[in-house]
């Protein structure tokens, strides 16, 4: 059986601390945040500094990640096979249904768009990669929540702020949870003028690489309603080819 290497865990925890604190840190700061002895923390920071992953300010002698760390993360991100697969999926889906398609993942802060393709039609929804989607005002958000086991869904429900976004936004937590659970049962999710006026969307979800994922098509409410059956059929075909039904995949 493989074992956990504590030094690797501490290294990743150090970078997570920089991301969380959003500032340069002294050895004492980091030792406190990682609950390490000062001497052990100094060895860790000195090693990362020697390897070029941290800089050290000349006057205060505080540490902060260098551009080398960012550049490596950027290259890894650009060549992520899951993102390439997601982009291929939205390209195919947008071509089939001729509406804006985007693919999202659920992380600790909510729904993040990782791939998108716009329709060729002049009236269209514009979505950017890296954009955060509302969990309660978008079909993508509902679908990601619906992919979760029931206990995790209920945990998320405690955290969500159901602020009104449009005329039909669901602002009752009880009603919203029932909406998500009913959509989970039927196998697809929908919003109609809930996140923005005159904008509707359909979505499906599942699991990919051990995390909740969803793919959606969105556009003007009237056009989505007109092509509802064909859009839903295209979404279900993509889900069948791309997404698993459980978190073990």
C-alpha positions as CSV (number, residue, x, y, z in Angstrom):
1,X,0.0,0.0,0.0
2,X,1.3,3.5,-0.8
3,X,2.0,5.8,2.1
4,X,1.6,9.5,2.7
5,X,4.9,11.5,2.6
6,X,4.6,14.2,5.3
7,X,7.1,16.6,3.7
8,X,5.0,16.7,0.5
9,X,1.9,17.4,2.5
10,X,3.7,20.3,4.3
11,X,4.9,21.7,1.1
12,X,1.5,21.9,-0.4
13,X,0.1,23.2,2.8
14,X,2.6,26.1,2.6
15,X,1.5,27.1,-0.8
16,X,-2.2,26.9,0.3
17,X,-1.3,29.2,3.2
18,X,0.1,31.8,0.8
19,X,-3.0,31.6,-1.4
20,X,-5.3,31.9,1.7
21,X,-3.3,34.7,3.4
22,X,-2.7,36.7,0.2
23,X,0.5,38.3,1.5
24,X,4.2,37.6,2.2
25,X,4.8,35.6,5.3
26,X,7.6,35.3,7.8
27,X,8.9,32.0,9.1
28,X,7.0,32.6,12.4
29,X,3.8,33.3,10.4
30,X,4.2,30.1,8.4
31,X,5.1,28.0,11.5
32,X,2.0,29.2,13.2
33,X,-0.2,28.5,10.2
34,X,1.2,25.0,9.6
35,X,1.5,24.2,13.3
36,X,5.2,23.4,12.9
37,X,8.3,24.1,15.1
38,X,10.1,27.3,13.8
39,X,13.2,25.2,12.9
40,X,11.3,22.7,10.8
41,X,9.4,25.5,9.0
42,X,12.6,27.3,8.3
43,X,14.1,24.2,6.6
44,X,11.0,23.9,4.5
45,X,11.0,27.6,3.4
46,X,14.7,27.6,2.9
47,X,14.5,24.5,0.6
48,X,11.7,26.1,-1.5
49,X,13.6,29.4,-1.7
50,X,16.8,27.5,-2.8
51,X,14.8,25.8,-5.6
52,X,13.4,29.0,-6.9
53,X,9.8,28.6,-5.8
54,X,9.9,31.3,-3.1
55,X,11.5,34.8,-3.1
56,X,12.7,36.5,0.1
57,X,12.3,40.2,0.7
58,X,15.7,41.8,1.4
59,X,14.5,44.0,4.3
60,X,11.8,42.1,6.2
61,X,13.1,38.6,5.1
62,X,9.5,37.5,4.5
63,X,8.7,34.8,1.9
64,X,6.3,34.7,-1.1
65,X,5.9,32.4,-4.1
66,X,7.8,33.3,-7.3
67,X,6.6,33.4,-10.9
68,X,8.2,30.0,-11.4
69,X,5.4,28.4,-9.4
70,X,2.7,30.3,-11.3
71,X,4.3,29.4,-14.7
72,X,4.4,25.7,-13.9
73,X,0.8,25.8,-12.7
74,X,-0.2,27.7,-15.9
75,X,1.4,25.1,-18.1
76,X,-0.1,22.2,-16.2
77,X,-3.5,23.9,-16.4
78,X,-3.3,24.5,-20.1
79,X,-2.4,20.9,-20.8
80,X,-4.9,19.4,-18.5
81,X,-6.5,16.4,-20.4
82,X,-9.8,16.9,-18.6
83,X,-10.1,20.5,-19.7
84,X,-9.3,19.4,-23.3
85,X,-12.0,16.8,-23.1
86,X,-14.4,19.3,-21.6
87,X,-13.7,21.8,-24.5
88,X,-14.3,19.1,-27.1
89,X,-17.6,18.3,-25.4
90,X,-18.8,21.9,-25.4
91,X,-17.6,22.3,-29.0
92,X,-19.7,19.3,-30.1
93,X,-22.7,20.3,-28.1
94,X,-22.7,23.9,-29.3
95,X,-22.5,22.6,-32.9
96,X,-25.4,20.2,-32.4
97,X,-27.7,22.6,-30.6
98,X,-26.4,26.0,-31.9
99,X,-26.6,27.6,-28.4
100,X,-23.9,28.7,-26.0
101,X,-22.5,25.6,-24.2
102,X,-20.3,25.6,-21.1
103,X,-18.8,23.0,-18.8
104,X,-18.4,23.5,-15.1
105,X,-16.8,21.9,-12.0
106,X,-17.8,22.2,-8.4
107,X,-15.0,23.3,-6.1
108,X,-15.0,24.7,-2.5
109,X,-16.2,28.1,-3.6
110,X,-18.9,27.1,-6.0
111,X,-19.3,26.5,-9.8
112,X,-16.4,27.3,-12.0
113,X,-16.6,27.3,-15.8
114,X,-13.7,25.4,-17.3
115,X,-14.7,25.2,-21.0
116,X,-17.1,27.2,-23.2
117,X,-18.3,27.7,-26.7
118,X,-20.7,30.4,-28.0
119,X,-23.4,30.0,-30.5
120,X,-23.0,31.6,-34.0
121,X,-26.4,33.3,-33.6
122,X,-26.3,37.1,-33.1
123,X,-28.3,37.0,-29.8
124,X,-26.3,34.9,-27.5
125,X,-25.0,34.4,-24.0
126,X,-21.3,35.1,-23.5
127,X,-19.5,33.0,-20.8
128,X,-15.8,33.2,-20.1
129,X,-13.5,30.4,-18.9
130,X,-12.8,30.9,-15.3
131,X,-16.0,32.7,-14.6
132,X,-18.0,31.7,-11.5
133,X,-21.6,30.7,-12.1
134,X,-24.4,31.2,-9.6
135,X,-25.3,27.9,-7.9
136,X,-29.0,28.8,-7.5
137,X,-29.6,31.0,-10.6
138,X,-28.1,28.7,-13.2
139,X,-28.9,25.2,-14.5
140,X,-25.2,24.5,-14.3
141,X,-25.2,25.3,-10.6
142,X,-28.3,23.2,-9.9
143,X,-26.8,20.3,-11.9
144,X,-23.6,20.4,-9.9
145,X,-25.5,20.4,-6.6
146,X,-27.7,17.6,-7.9
147,X,-24.7,15.4,-8.6
148,X,-23.8,15.4,-4.9
149,X,-24.8,12.7,-2.4
150,X,-27.8,13.8,-0.3
151,X,-25.7,14.6,2.8
152,X,-23.3,16.8,0.8
153,X,-26.2,18.6,-0.9
154,X,-27.7,19.4,2.5
155,X,-24.4,20.8,3.7
156,X,-24.2,23.1,0.6
157,X,-27.7,24.2,1.2
158,X,-26.6,25.6,4.6
159,X,-24.0,27.8,2.9
160,X,-25.9,29.1,-0.2
161,X,-27.2,32.6,-0.2
162,X,-30.3,32.6,-2.3
163,X,-30.3,36.2,-3.3
164,X,-32.8,37.3,-5.9
165,X,-31.2,37.6,-9.3
166,X,-34.2,37.8,-11.6
167,X,-38.0,37.7,-11.5
168,X,-38.2,33.9,-11.1
169,X,-35.2,33.3,-8.8
170,X,-36.0,30.7,-6.2
171,X,-35.2,32.3,-2.8
172,X,-36.7,29.7,-0.5
173,X,-34.1,27.1,0.6
174,X,-36.8,24.5,1.1
175,X,-38.2,25.1,-2.4
176,X,-34.8,25.3,-4.0
177,X,-33.7,22.0,-2.5
178,X,-36.9,20.3,-3.7
179,X,-36.3,21.7,-7.1
180,X,-32.8,20.2,-7.3
181,X,-34.0,16.8,-5.9
182,X,-36.8,16.6,-8.4
183,X,-34.5,17.5,-11.3
184,X,-32.0,14.8,-10.0
185,X,-34.8,12.2,-10.2
186,X,-35.7,13.1,-13.8
187,X,-32.1,13.3,-14.9
188,X,-31.7,16.9,-16.0
189,X,-31.9,20.5,-14.7
190,X,-33.4,23.7,-15.9
191,X,-33.7,27.4,-15.2
192,X,-36.1,29.8,-16.8
193,X,-35.5,33.5,-16.1
194,X,-34.0,32.6,-12.7
195,X,-30.4,33.9,-13.0
196,X,-31.2,36.7,-15.6
197,X,-34.3,38.0,-17.3
198,X,-35.2,36.3,-20.6
199,X,-32.4,33.7,-20.2
200,X,-33.0,30.0,-19.9
201,X,-30.8,26.9,-19.7
202,X,-30.8,23.1,-19.5
203,X,-28.0,21.1,-17.9
204,X,-27.0,17.6,-17.0
205,X,-24.4,16.4,-14.5
206,X,-22.3,13.5,-13.3
207,X,-18.8,12.8,-12.1
208,X,-15.5,13.1,-13.9
209,X,-12.1,12.4,-12.4
210,X,-13.6,12.1,-8.9
211,X,-15.4,15.4,-8.9
212,X,-18.9,16.8,-9.7
213,X,-19.2,18.1,-13.2
214,X,-22.0,19.5,-15.4
215,X,-22.5,20.7,-18.9
216,X,-25.2,23.1,-20.0
217,X,-26.8,24.9,-22.9
218,X,-28.1,28.4,-22.4
219,X,-29.7,31.2,-24.4
220,X,-32.8,33.4,-24.9
221,X,-35.8,31.9,-23.1
222,X,-38.0,31.9,-26.2
223,X,-35.4,30.1,-28.3
224,X,-34.6,27.5,-25.6
225,X,-38.3,26.8,-25.2
226,X,-38.8,26.3,-28.9
227,X,-35.9,23.9,-29.2
228,X,-36.3,22.3,-25.8
229,X,-36.6,18.6,-26.9
230,X,-33.6,18.7,-29.3
231,X,-31.4,20.6,-26.8
232,X,-32.2,18.1,-24.1
233,X,-31.6,15.1,-26.4
234,X,-28.1,16.6,-27.3
235,X,-27.3,17.1,-23.6
236,X,-28.3,13.6,-22.6
237,X,-26.1,12.1,-25.4
238,X,-23.1,14.1,-24.2
239,X,-23.7,13.0,-20.6
240,X,-23.8,9.4,-21.7
241,X,-20.5,9.7,-23.5
242,X,-18.6,11.8,-21.0
243,X,-19.9,11.7,-17.4
244,X,-20.2,8.9,-14.8
245,X,-23.2,8.6,-12.4
246,X,-21.1,8.2,-9.3
247,X,-18.0,9.6,-7.5
248,X,-15.9,6.4,-7.9
249,X,-15.1,7.1,-11.5
